[in-house]
């Protein structure tokens, strides 16, 4: 499945340069989710975003420039329009959207806002690994933690 959003990656990149603030993402699931935020200088590779762990019940900071979240390979994602996408994939949000991610068994559901696209690895310059949800739960390095909850 290809980008189902209303923006191209180039349009989104232009909006990111103009907006300066990220989307606000709340994790209302019972497991860690991986969100995409500002690129860390310590990351290897040439991706436009870096991974961060968003623990259950937590929300990304308003000034954190977070732009989306990761769907593991063993999870599905139900968009507000009812369409379901199988991971691994990245869900992109523009600023200043406020979105809540909930879950229903093996499926993530977005609430409050509609995303700007769901992308697979070859479609966006973000790290989209072939990870399961267990991999996401076991990411414990402090470099992946969001600093300003």
C-alpha positions as protocol buffer text, in pm:
chain_id: "A"
residue {
  index: 1
  type: UNK
  ca { x: 0 y: 0 z: 0 }
}
residue {
  index: 2
  type: UNK
  ca { x: 124 y: 345 z: -82 }
}
residue {
  index: 3
  type: UNK
  ca { x: 82 y: 686 z: 76 }
}
residue {
  index: 4
  type: UNK
  ca { x: -286 y: 731 z: 153 }
}
residue {
  index: 5
  type: UNK
  ca { x: -255 y: 1084 z: 289 }
}
residue {
  index: 6
  type: UNK
  ca { x: -333 y: 1417 z: 135 }
}
residue {
  index: 7
  type: UNK
  ca { x: 25 y: 1551 z: 125 }
}
residue {
  index: 8
  type: UNK
  ca { x: 331 y: 1441 z: -65 }
}
residue {
  index: 9
  type: UNK
  ca { x: 653 y: 1399 z: 132 }
}
residue {
  index: 10
  type: UNK
  ca { x: 789 y: 1712 z: -38 }
}
residue {
  index: 11
  type: UNK
  ca { x: 481 y: 1916 z: 61 }
}
residue {
  index: 12
  type: UNK
  ca { x: 510 y: 1786 z: 416 }
}
residue {
  index: 13
  type: UNK
  ca { x: 881 y: 1876 z: 433 }
}
residue {
  index: 14
  type: UNK
  ca { x: 799 y: 2229 z: 320 }
}
residue {
  index: 15
  type: UNK
  ca { x: 526 y: 2258 z: 583 }
}
residue {
  index: 16
  type: UNK
  ca { x: 769 y: 2130 z: 850 }
}
residue {
  index: 17
  type: UNK
  ca { x: 1014 y: 2407 z: 764 }
}
residue {
  index: 18
  type: UNK
  ca { x: 735 y: 2665 z: 790 }
}
residue {
  index: 19
  type: UNK
  ca { x: 561 y: 2540 z: 1106 }
}
residue {
  index: 20
  type: UNK
  ca { x: 844 y: 2490 z: 1354 }
}
residue {
  index: 21
  type: UNK
  ca { x: 637 y: 2281 z: 1598 }
}
residue {
  index: 22
  type: UNK
  ca { x: 552 y: 1916 z: 1581 }
}
residue {
  index: 23
  type: UNK
  ca { x: 239 y: 1715 z: 1621 }
}
residue {
  index: 24
  type: UNK
  ca { x: 139 y: 1625 z: 1976 }
}
residue {
  index: 25
  type: UNK
  ca { x: 99 y: 1247 z: 2006 }
}
residue {
  index: 26
  type: UNK
  ca { x: -53 y: 1072 z: 2308 }
}
residue {
  index: 27
  type: UNK
  ca { x: 2 y: 700 z: 2363 }
}
residue {
  index: 28
  type: UNK
  ca { x: -324 y: 559 z: 2502 }
}
residue {
  index: 29
  type: UNK
  ca { x: -219 y: 198 z: 2439 }
}
residue {
  index: 30
  type: UNK
  ca { x: -88 y: -49 z: 2696 }
}
residue {
  index: 31
  type: UNK
  ca { x: 251 y: -79 z: 2526 }
}
residue {
  index: 32
  type: UNK
  ca { x: 540 y: 142 z: 2421 }
}
residue {
  index: 33
  type: UNK
  ca { x: 508 y: 293 z: 2079 }
}
residue {
  index: 34
  type: UNK
  ca { x: 790 y: 437 z: 1872 }
}
residue {
  index: 35
  type: UNK
  ca { x: 747 y: 796 z: 1759 }
}
residue {
  index: 36
  type: UNK
  ca { x: 950 y: 989 z: 1502 }
}
residue {
  index: 37
  type: UNK
  ca { x: 1113 y: 1309 z: 1622 }
}
residue {
  index: 38
  type: UNK
  ca { x: 1413 y: 1533 z: 1566 }
}
residue {
  index: 39
  type: UNK
  ca { x: 1722 y: 1367 z: 1423 }
}
residue {
  index: 40
  type: UNK
  ca { x: 1989 y: 1299 z: 1686 }
}
residue {
  index: 41
  type: UNK
  ca { x: 2348 y: 1377 z: 1589 }
}
residue {
  index: 42
  type: UNK
  ca { x: 2451 y: 1040 z: 1735 }
}
residue {
  index: 43
  type: UNK
  ca { x: 2229 y: 838 z: 1498 }
}
residue {
  index: 44
  type: UNK
  ca { x: 2398 y: 660 z: 1213 }
}
residue {
  index: 45
  type: UNK
  ca { x: 2245 y: 686 z: 870 }
}
residue {
  index: 46
  type: UNK
  ca { x: 2094 y: 973 z: 680 }
}
residue {
  index: 47
  type: UNK
  ca { x: 1733 y: 961 z: 792 }
}
residue {
  index: 48
  type: UNK
  ca { x: 1520 y: 1274 z: 829 }
}
residue {
  index: 49
  type: UNK
  ca { x: 1383 y: 1159 z: 1167 }
}
residue {
  index: 50
  type: UNK
  ca { x: 1498 y: 956 z: 1470 }
}
residue {
  index: 51
  type: UNK
  ca { x: 1309 y: 706 z: 1689 }
}
residue {
  index: 52
  type: UNK
  ca { x: 1192 y: 780 z: 2040 }
}
residue {
  index: 53
  type: UNK
  ca { x: 1004 y: 562 z: 2288 }
}
residue {
  index: 54
  type: UNK
  ca { x: 662 y: 692 z: 2392 }
}
residue {
  index: 55
  type: UNK
  ca { x: 550 y: 503 z: 2701 }
}
residue {
  index: 56
  type: UNK
  ca { x: 183 y: 417 z: 2773 }
}
residue {
  index: 57
  type: UNK
  ca { x: -9 y: 720 z: 2901 }
}
residue {
  index: 58
  type: UNK
  ca { x: 258 y: 967 z: 2788 }
}
residue {
  index: 59
  type: UNK
  ca { x: 237 y: 1254 z: 2538 }
}
residue {
  index: 60
  type: UNK
  ca { x: 511 y: 1403 z: 2324 }
}
residue {
  index: 61
  type: UNK
  ca { x: 613 y: 1758 z: 2420 }
}
residue {
  index: 62
  type: UNK
  ca { x: 449 y: 2039 z: 2224 }
}
residue {
  index: 63
  type: UNK
  ca { x: 783 y: 2183 z: 2120 }
}
residue {
  index: 64
  type: UNK
  ca { x: 942 y: 1848 z: 2033 }
}
residue {
  index: 65
  type: UNK
  ca { x: 884 y: 1848 z: 1657 }
}
residue {
  index: 66
  type: UNK
  ca { x: 746 y: 1496 z: 1655 }
}
residue {
  index: 67
  type: UNK
  ca { x: 596 y: 1400 z: 1321 }
}
residue {
  index: 68
  type: UNK
  ca { x: 455 y: 1050 z: 1346 }
}
residue {
  index: 69
  type: UNK
  ca { x: 479 y: 699 z: 1482 }
}
residue {
  index: 70
  type: UNK
  ca { x: 588 y: 351 z: 1380 }
}
residue {
  index: 71
  type: UNK
  ca { x: 355 y: 56 z: 1311 }
}
residue {
  index: 72
  type: UNK
  ca { x: 539 y: -273 z: 1388 }
}
residue {
  index: 73
  type: UNK
  ca { x: 515 y: -561 z: 1140 }
}
residue {
  index: 74
  type: UNK
  ca { x: 275 y: -755 z: 1364 }
}
residue {
  index: 75
  type: UNK
  ca { x: 36 y: -461 z: 1408 }
}
residue {
  index: 76
  type: UNK
  ca { x: -228 y: -301 z: 1188 }
}
residue {
  index: 77
  type: UNK
  ca { x: -328 y: 63 z: 1183 }
}
residue {
  index: 78
  type: UNK
  ca { x: -688 y: 180 z: 1147 }
}
residue {
  index: 79
  type: UNK
  ca { x: -717 y: 532 z: 1016 }
}
residue {
  index: 80
  type: UNK
  ca { x: -1005 y: 765 z: 1098 }
}
residue {
  index: 81
  type: UNK
  ca { x: -1151 y: 692 z: 753 }
}
residue {
  index: 82
  type: UNK
  ca { x: -1174 y: 321 z: 847 }
}
residue {
  index: 83
  type: UNK
  ca { x: -894 y: 201 z: 619 }
}
residue {
  index: 84
  type: UNK
  ca { x: -655 y: -54 z: 772 }
}
residue {
  index: 85
  type: UNK
  ca { x: -282 y: -69 z: 692 }
}
residue {
  index: 86
  type: UNK
  ca { x: -45 y: -354 z: 790 }
}
residue {
  index: 87
  type: UNK
  ca { x: 296 y: -263 z: 938 }
}
residue {
  index: 88
  type: UNK
  ca { x: 582 y: -214 z: 918 }
}
residue {
  index: 89
  type: UNK
  ca { x: 506 y: 144 z: 823 }
}
residue {
  index: 90
  type: UNK
  ca { x: 532 y: 503 z: 945 }
}
residue {
  index: 91
  type: UNK
  ca { x: 232 y: 729 z: 1004 }
}
residue {
  index: 92
  type: UNK
  ca { x: 303 y: 1097 z: 939 }
}
residue {
  index: 93
  type: UNK
  ca { x: 131 y: 1396 z: 1102 }
}
residue {
  index: 94
  type: UNK
  ca { x: 179 y: 1761 z: 1027 }
}
residue {
  index: 95
  type: UNK
  ca { x: 203 y: 2027 z: 1291 }
}
residue {
  index: 96
  type: UNK
  ca { x: 12 y: 2139 z: 1489 }
}
residue {
  index: 97
  type: UNK
  ca { x: -211 y: 1831 z: 1498 }
}
residue {
  index: 98
  type: UNK
  ca { x: -304 y: 1669 z: 1829 }
}
residue {
  index: 99
  type: UNK
  ca { x: -359 y: 1296 z: 1797 }
}
residue {
  index: 100
  type: UNK
  ca { x: -422 y: 1008 z: 2036 }
}
residue {
  index: 101
  type: UNK
  ca { x: -320 y: 653 z: 1950 }
}
residue {
  index: 102
  type: UNK
  ca { x: -533 y: 376 z: 2105 }
}
residue {
  index: 103
  type: UNK
  ca { x: -528 y: 3 z: 2044 }
}
residue {
  index: 104
  type: UNK
  ca { x: -771 y: -280 z: 1991 }
}
residue {
  index: 105
  type: UNK
  ca { x: -581 y: -612 z: 2025 }
}
residue {
  index: 106
  type: UNK
  ca { x: -321 y: -606 z: 1741 }
}
residue {
  index: 107
  type: UNK
  ca { x: -448 y: -285 z: 1586 }
}
residue {
  index: 108
  type: UNK
  ca { x: -360 y: 80 z: 1652 }
}
residue {
  index: 109
  type: UNK
  ca { x: -635 y: 338 z: 1603 }
}
residue {
  index: 110
  type: UNK
  ca { x: -591 y: 715 z: 1557 }
}
residue {
  index: 111
  type: UNK
  ca { x: -827 y: 953 z: 1733 }
}
residue {
  index: 112
  type: UNK
  ca { x: -887 y: 1329 z: 1702 }
}
residue {
  index: 113
  type: UNK
  ca { x: -701 y: 1387 z: 1373 }
}
residue {
  index: 114
  type: UNK
  ca { x: -640 y: 1226 z: 1036 }
}
residue {
  index: 115
  type: UNK
  ca { x: -282 y: 1156 z: 935 }
}
residue {
  index: 116
  type: UNK
  ca { x: -101 y: 1305 z: 636 }
}
residue {
  index: 117
  type: UNK
  ca { x: 16 y: 972 z: 503 }
}
residue {
  index: 118
  type: UNK
  ca { x: 113 y: 617 z: 584 }
}
residue {
  index: 119
  type: UNK
  ca { x: 446 y: 517 z: 434 }
}
residue {
  index: 120
  type: UNK
  ca { x: 646 y: 197 z: 390 }
}
residue {
  index: 121
  type: UNK
  ca { x: 1028 y: 185 z: 393 }
}
residue {
  index: 122
  type: UNK
  ca { x: 1094 y: 277 z: 29 }
}
residue {
  index: 123
  type: UNK
  ca { x: 846 y: 565 z: 35 }
}
residue {
  index: 124
  type: UNK
  ca { x: 994 y: 798 z: 299 }
}
residue {
  index: 125
  type: UNK
  ca { x: 1337 y: 878 z: 441 }
}
residue {
  index: 126
  type: UNK
  ca { x: 1251 y: 767 z: 796 }
}
residue {
  index: 127
  type: UNK
  ca { x: 1384 y: 451 z: 964 }
}
residue {
  index: 128
  type: UNK
  ca { x: 1117 y: 182 z: 913 }
}
residue {
  index: 129
  type: UNK
  ca { x: 1267 y: -146 z: 1034 }
}
residue {
  index: 130
  type: UNK
  ca { x: 1119 y: -494 z: 1005 }
}
residue {
  index: 131
  type: UNK
  ca { x: 1047 y: -487 z: 1382 }
}
residue {
  index: 132
  type: UNK
  ca { x: 771 y: -660 z: 1574 }
}
residue {
  index: 133
  type: UNK
  ca { x: 591 y: -501 z: 1869 }
}
residue {
  index: 134
  type: UNK
  ca { x: 816 y: -710 z: 2099 }
}
residue {
  index: 135
  type: UNK
  ca { x: 1120 y: -530 z: 1955 }
}
residue {
  index: 136
  type: UNK
  ca { x: 954 y: -198 z: 2044 }
}
residue {
  index: 137
  type: UNK
  ca { x: 885 y: -312 z: 2401 }
}
residue {
  index: 138
  type: UNK
  ca { x: 1247 y: -414 z: 2448 }
}
residue {
  index: 139
  type: UNK
  ca { x: 1405 y: -86 z: 2333 }
}
residue {
  index: 140
  type: UNK
  ca { x: 1558 y: 35 z: 2659 }
}
residue {
  index: 141
  type: UNK
  ca { x: 1853 y: 252 z: 2563 }
}
residue {
  index: 142
  type: UNK
  ca { x: 1833 y: 596 z: 2723 }
}
residue {
  index: 143
  type: UNK
  ca { x: 1919 y: 751 z: 2386 }
}
residue {
  index: 144
  type: UNK
  ca { x: 1567 y: 656 z: 2269 }
}
residue {
  index: 145
  type: UNK
  ca { x: 1389 y: 823 z: 2561 }
}
residue {
  index: 146
  type: UNK
  ca { x: 1203 y: 1152 z: 2514 }
}
residue {
  index: 147
  type: UNK
  ca { x: 1366 y: 1398 z: 2750 }
}
residue {
  index: 148
  type: UNK
  ca { x: 1101 y: 1664 z: 2819 }
}
residue {
  index: 149
  type: UNK
  ca { x: 775 y: 1488 z: 2900 }
}
